[in-house]
């Protein structure tokens, strides 16, 4: 288990991004930015940890609206925590692990790059909210790997976190994927399919995948330049850094 992982009963891929260093000598604030898989199965004990102890203020849910409806939001929907559904969709507009034509071979990095092409407004909206939220925020999707990984990588790079730190955080998901896979397969979204086989490459979290995505992001001039191109102002970037770094 990564030292930054949160030990929750109803979510199995949860990390606090606090402590990651930036090039200018600052660090990501502890308890300010969390990443997770689906929150639909949280227990009341988990809710107390997040809301009462960590003072969770914002949930950014990157799942499609239909996923949210089918698979639910879990008990946090009954708490006064701000909820923002900002779906990230790539070129195929479907969740990777539910893609009927995924095939046995594929390129996750290419899929990740397509999120930048097709989901810029929602990536900016998420970054904007993270710059405004003064206590804990959690970013999640279904597995907490692909869509969550893209937003987290973008934000961390915009904060000035080194590429290899971002890669290591992404790869930390690999150890959790057996349990994530079990959860995905029993979800209502998965049960809608008569057969549910997912190629291994879709469920992988290889370091090189994130390295290649970051190289693609460099083609935009880096994370800050990408966000600026999508409408994120310099003042908003400064606010994001001031809010998430110490």
C-alpha positions in Angstrom: 0.0 0.0 0.0 1.2 3.5 -0.9 1.8 5.6 2.2 -0.6 8.2 0.8 -3.4 5.7 0.4 -6.6 6.1 2.5 -7.8 2.8 4.0 -11.6 3.0 3.3 -13.9 0.0 3.3 -16.1 0.9 0.3 -13.5 2.4 -2.1 -10.3 0.6 -2.9 -8.2 3.0 -4.9 -8.1 6.2 -2.8 -5.0 8.4 -2.4 -4.2 11.7 -0.8 -2.0 13.6 -3.2 -0.5 15.6 -0.4 3.2 15.7 0.0 4.2 15.6 -3.6 7.0 18.1 -4.3 7.1 20.8 -6.9 10.0 22.2 -8.8 9.9 25.5 -6.9 10.2 23.8 -3.5 6.6 23.7 -2.5 4.5 20.6 -1.8 0.9 19.6 -2.4 -1.2 20.3 0.7 -2.1 17.1 2.6 -5.8 16.5 2.8 -6.7 18.9 0.1 -6.7 16.8 -3.1 -7.8 13.2 -3.1 -8.3 10.7 -6.0 -10.6 7.7 -5.8 -12.5 5.0 -7.6 -16.3 5.0 -7.4 -17.7 6.3 -4.1 -21.0 4.4 -4.5 -20.2 1.7 -2.0 -18.8 3.8 0.8 -19.7 2.8 4.4 -20.9 5.2 7.0 -17.5 4.9 8.6 -15.9 5.9 5.3 -18.3 8.9 5.2 -17.3 10.0 8.7 -13.6 9.8 7.7 -14.1 11.9 4.6 -16.6 14.4 5.9 -15.9 14.7 9.6 -12.2 14.1 9.7 -11.0 15.4 6.3 -13.8 18.0 5.9 -14.6 16.9 2.4 -16.2 19.9 0.6 -16.2 18.9 -3.1 -16.8 15.8 -5.2 -15.7 16.0 -8.8 -17.3 13.0 -10.6 -15.8 12.3 -14.0 -18.3 9.6 -14.9 -20.9 10.1 -17.6 -24.4 11.1 -16.4 -25.8 7.7 -17.3 -23.1 6.0 -15.2 -23.9 8.2 -12.2 -27.6 7.4 -12.6 -27.1 3.6 -13.0 -24.3 3.1 -10.5 -25.2 5.7 -8.0 -23.4 8.3 -5.9 -23.5 6.4 -2.6 -24.1 7.8 0.9 -22.2 11.0 0.3 -25.2 12.1 -1.8 -27.1 12.6 1.5 -24.4 14.9 2.9 -24.0 18.6 2.3 -20.9 18.1 0.1 -20.8 20.0 -3.2 -21.2 17.7 -6.2 -20.0 18.4 -9.7 -20.5 15.9 -12.5 -17.9 16.8 -15.2 -17.8 13.8 -17.6 -14.5 13.2 -19.4 -15.0 11.5 -22.7 -12.4 10.5 -25.3 -12.8 10.0 -29.0 -15.1 7.0 -28.6 -17.4 8.7 -26.1 -17.7 5.5 -24.0 -16.1 4.2 -20.9 -13.0 2.2 -21.9 -13.8 -0.9 -19.8 -17.3 -1.1 -21.3 -16.2 -0.6 -24.9 -17.6 -3.6 -26.9 -15.0 -3.3 -29.6 -11.9 -2.7 -27.5 -10.0 -5.7 -28.8 -7.2 -7.6 -27.2 -4.5 -5.0 -28.0 -4.7 -1.3 -27.6 -3.0 1.8 -26.6 -4.1 3.5 -23.4 -1.9 6.5 -23.9 -3.6 7.3 -27.2 -7.0 7.1 -25.5 -5.7 9.4 -22.8 -4.5 11.9 -25.3 -8.0 12.0 -26.9 -9.4 13.2 -23.6 -7.4 16.4 -24.1 -9.0 16.8 -27.5 -12.6 16.2 -26.5 -13.0 17.2 -22.8 -11.1 20.5 -22.5 -14.1 22.5 -21.1 -14.7 20.0 -18.3 -11.0 19.7 -17.5 -10.9 23.4 -17.1 -14.1 23.5 -15.0 -12.6 20.9 -12.7 -9.3 22.8 -12.3 -11.3 25.9 -11.6 -13.3 24.3 -8.8 -10.1 22.9 -7.3 -8.7 26.4 -7.2 -11.7 27.6 -5.2 -12.2 24.8 -2.7 -10.6 25.5 0.7 -10.8 22.1 2.3 -10.7 18.6 0.8 -11.8 17.7 -2.7 -12.0 14.2 -4.2 -11.8 13.5 -7.9 -13.1 10.1 -9.0 -14.5 8.0 -11.9 -15.4 4.3 -11.9 -11.9 2.8 -11.4 -10.0 5.9 -10.4 -7.4 5.1 -13.1 -8.1 6.5 -16.5 -10.3 9.6 -16.4 -9.2 10.4 -12.8 -5.6 9.8 -13.9 -5.9 12.3 -16.7 -7.3 15.1 -14.6 -4.9 14.4 -11.7 -1.9 14.3 -14.1 -3.0 17.6 -15.6 -3.5 19.3 -12.3 -0.2 18.0 -10.8 1.8 19.1 -13.8 0.1 22.5 -13.7 1.2 22.8 -10.0 4.8 22.0 -11.0 5.0 18.4 -9.8 7.7 16.5 -11.7 6.7 14.1 -14.4 8.2 11.1 -12.6 6.2 11.9 -9.5 3.0 12.0 -11.6 4.0 8.7 -13.3 4.6 7.0 -9.9 1.2 8.2 -8.6 -0.5 6.8 -11.6 1.3 3.5 -11.4 0.4 3.1 -7.7 -3.1 2.1 -8.9 -1.7 -1.2 -10.4 -1.6 -2.8 -7.0 -5.3 -2.0 -6.4 -6.6 -3.2 -9.7 -7.6 -6.7 -8.7 -10.0 -5.2 -6.2 -11.1 -2.5 -8.6 -11.8 -5.1 -11.2 -14.1 -7.0 -8.8 -16.0 -3.8 -8.1 -16.3 -2.9 -11.8 -17.6 -6.3 -12.7 -20.5 -6.2 -10.2 -21.6 -2.6 -11.0 -25.0 -2.1 -12.6 -23.3 -0.6 -15.7 -21.3 -3.9 -16.2 -24.4 -6.1 -15.5 -26.2 -4.5 -18.4 -23.9 -6.4 -20.7 -24.7 -10.0 -21.5 -21.0 -10.8 -21.5 -18.3 -8.8 -19.7 -14.8 -9.5 -20.7 -12.2 -6.7 -20.5 -8.8 -7.0 -22.2 -5.9 -6.8 -19.8 -4.4 -3.7 -21.4 -7.5 -1.7 -20.4 -7.1 -2.6 -16.7 -3.3 -1.9 -16.7 -1.6 1.0 -15.0 1.8 0.9 -16.5 4.3 3.7 -15.9 5.1 4.1 -19.6 1.5 4.8 -20.4 1.5 7.9 -18.2 5.0 8.9 -19.5 3.7 8.8 -23.1 0.6 10.8 -22.1 2.8 13.5 -20.5 4.9 13.6 -23.6 1.8 14.2 -25.6 0.8 17.0 -23.1 4.2 18.5 -23.7 3.2 18.9 -27.3 0.6 21.5 -26.1 3.4 23.3 -24.2 2.7 21.5 -20.9 -0.2 21.4 -18.6 -0.4 25.1 -17.8 -0.3 26.0 -21.5 -3.0 23.4 -22.3 -5.3 24.8 -19.6 -4.7 28.4 -20.9 -5.5 27.3 -24.4 -8.8 25.9 -23.1 -9.7 29.2 -21.3 -8.1 28.9 -17.9 -6.7 32.3 -17.0 -3.3 33.1 -15.4 -5.1 34.4 -12.3 -6.9 31.0 -12.0 -3.6 29.2 -12.4 -2.1 31.2 -9.6 -5.2 30.6 -7.4 -5.0 26.8 -8.1 -1.3 26.8 -7.0 -1.9 28.9 -4.0 -4.8 26.8 -2.9 -3.3 23.3 -3.4 0.4 24.0 -2.5 2.1 24.9 0.7 
